[in-house]
C-alpha cells in the first residue's frame, strides 16, 4: 500500500500579515508598485463625490491596471476576480477589491493618462534592465515595441 501525505482542507491557517512575504523579492509586482510611485498623478481625472463610499486612489488603480495588463488580464471582470484569487494582484491592489465597474470607469475616464503612465513604466523597466524593448514580428509584420 502506498503512503500519501495527509491533508485537511478544513485546517485553519494563520496567514502572513504582510502580502509582501508571499511574493519573491524579484517579483514584477514590487517593480510595478515602485514604478507607479514615480508617475505624476496630475493628469488623472478623479471625479469629486459629495457622498457615498470613498474612492480608490488613482495610484492604486493605475498599478492594478498595469500589473494586470502585464499578466494578460484585460477584462475588468477578470481583474476584479484576480484581486481575490491572485497573490500578485492582491498585493498590488493592497488587499482591496475594486469592482469591475469601478475599474472600467477609471480606465475610460483616464485613458490618455494611463497610456502615458504605461509608457513611463516601460521606459523605467528598460532603464533598470528588467525589460528589453525592440521589434516584435507577428505574422511577418514588424511592429516597434
C-alpha positions as CSV (number, residue, x, y, z in Angstrom):
1,X,0.0,0.0,0.0
2,X,1.4,3.4,-0.9
3,X,1.5,6.2,1.6
4,X,0.1,9.6,1.0
5,X,0.8,13.0,2.5
6,X,-2.1,13.7,4.8
7,X,-4.2,16.8,4.2
8,X,-7.1,18.6,5.8
9,X,-8.8,21.3,3.8
10,X,-10.7,22.5,7.0
11,X,-7.4,23.2,8.8
12,X,-7.3,26.9,9.8
13,X,-4.1,28.7,8.8
14,X,-2.5,31.8,10.2
15,X,-1.6,33.7,7.1
16,X,1.4,36.1,7.0
17,X,0.1,39.6,7.9
18,X,2.1,41.2,5.0
19,X,1.4,40.1,1.5
20,X,5.0,41.0,0.5
21,X,6.2,37.9,2.3
22,X,4.1,35.8,-0.1
23,X,5.9,37.1,-3.2
24,X,9.6,36.6,-4.1
25,X,11.7,39.7,-3.8
26,X,12.3,39.9,-7.5
27,X,8.6,39.6,-8.4
28,X,7.3,42.1,-11.0
29,X,4.6,43.3,-8.6
30,X,7.3,45.0,-6.5
31,X,8.7,46.8,-9.5
32,X,5.3,48.0,-10.8
33,X,4.3,49.4,-7.3
34,X,7.6,51.2,-7.1
35,X,7.5,52.5,-10.7
36,X,3.9,53.8,-10.3
37,X,5.0,55.7,-7.2
38,X,7.3,57.7,-9.6
39,X,4.5,58.6,-12.0
40,X,3.0,62.1,-11.6
41,X,-0.8,61.9,-10.9
42,X,-1.6,65.4,-12.1
43,X,-3.0,64.1,-15.5
44,X,-5.5,61.7,-13.8
45,X,-9.1,62.8,-13.6
46,X,-10.9,61.9,-10.3
47,X,-14.5,63.0,-10.2
48,X,-15.5,64.8,-7.0
49,X,-18.1,62.9,-4.9
50,X,-20.2,64.6,-2.3
51,X,-21.2,61.4,-0.5
52,X,-21.2,57.6,-0.7
53,X,-18.3,55.3,-0.5
54,X,-14.8,56.7,-0.7
55,X,-12.9,56.3,-4.0
56,X,-9.9,54.2,-4.7
57,X,-6.6,56.2,-5.1
58,X,-5.6,56.7,-8.8
59,X,-2.1,55.3,-8.0
60,X,-3.6,52.1,-6.7
61,X,-5.9,51.8,-9.8
62,X,-3.0,52.5,-12.2
63,X,-0.8,49.9,-10.6
64,X,-3.6,47.4,-10.7
65,X,-4.2,48.0,-14.4
66,X,-0.5,48.0,-15.4
67,X,0.2,44.8,-13.4
68,X,-2.9,43.1,-14.8
69,X,-2.1,44.1,-18.4
70,X,1.5,42.8,-17.9
71,X,0.0,39.5,-16.9
72,X,-2.5,39.2,-19.7
73,X,-5.6,40.3,-17.8
74,X,-7.5,42.9,-19.8
75,X,-11.1,42.3,-18.8
76,X,-12.4,44.4,-15.9
77,X,-14.3,41.4,-14.6
78,X,-11.2,39.2,-14.7
79,X,-9.1,41.9,-13.0
80,X,-11.8,42.1,-10.2
81,X,-11.7,38.3,-9.8
82,X,-7.9,38.3,-9.7
83,X,-8.0,40.7,-6.7
84,X,-9.5,37.8,-4.8
85,X,-7.5,34.9,-6.3
86,X,-4.1,36.0,-7.4
87,X,-1.4,36.9,-4.8
88,X,0.4,39.4,-7.0
89,X,-2.8,41.2,-8.0
90,X,-3.9,41.2,-4.4
91,X,-0.6,42.7,-3.3
92,X,-0.7,45.4,-6.0
93,X,-4.3,46.2,-5.0
94,X,-3.3,46.5,-1.3
95,X,-5.7,43.7,-0.5
96,X,-8.6,45.8,-1.7
97,X,-11.2,44.6,-4.3
98,X,-12.4,47.3,-6.7
99,X,-15.4,46.1,-8.7
100,X,-15.4,45.7,-12.4
101,X,-17.5,48.8,-13.0
102,X,-15.0,51.0,-11.0
103,X,-12.1,49.5,-13.0
104,X,-13.8,50.1,-16.3
105,X,-14.8,53.7,-15.4
106,X,-11.3,54.5,-14.2
107,X,-9.9,53.1,-17.5
108,X,-12.4,55.0,-19.6
109,X,-12.0,58.4,-17.9
110,X,-8.2,58.3,-17.7
111,X,-7.3,56.6,-21.0
112,X,-4.7,59.1,-22.2
113,X,-3.1,59.4,-18.7
114,X,-2.9,55.6,-18.4
115,X,-1.2,55.3,-21.8
116,X,1.4,57.9,-20.8
117,X,2.0,56.3,-17.4
118,X,2.3,52.9,-19.1
119,X,4.9,54.3,-21.4
120,X,6.8,55.8,-18.4
121,X,6.8,52.4,-16.6
122,X,8.0,50.6,-19.7
123,X,10.9,53.1,-20.1
124,X,11.8,52.7,-16.4
125,X,11.8,49.0,-16.8
126,X,14.1,49.3,-19.8
127,X,16.4,51.7,-17.8
128,X,16.6,49.2,-14.9
129,X,17.3,46.3,-17.3
130,X,14.1,44.5,-16.4
131,X,12.8,44.8,-19.9
132,X,14.4,44.9,-23.4
133,X,12.4,46.9,-25.9
134,X,12.8,46.0,-29.6
135,X,10.9,44.9,-32.7
136,X,8.1,42.3,-32.4
137,X,7.1,40.3,-35.5
138,X,3.5,39.0,-35.8
139,X,2.7,37.0,-38.9
140,X,5.7,38.5,-40.7
141,X,4.7,42.1,-39.9
142,X,7.3,44.1,-38.0
143,X,5.9,46.3,-35.2
144,X,8.0,48.6,-32.9
145,X,7.5,47.5,-29.3
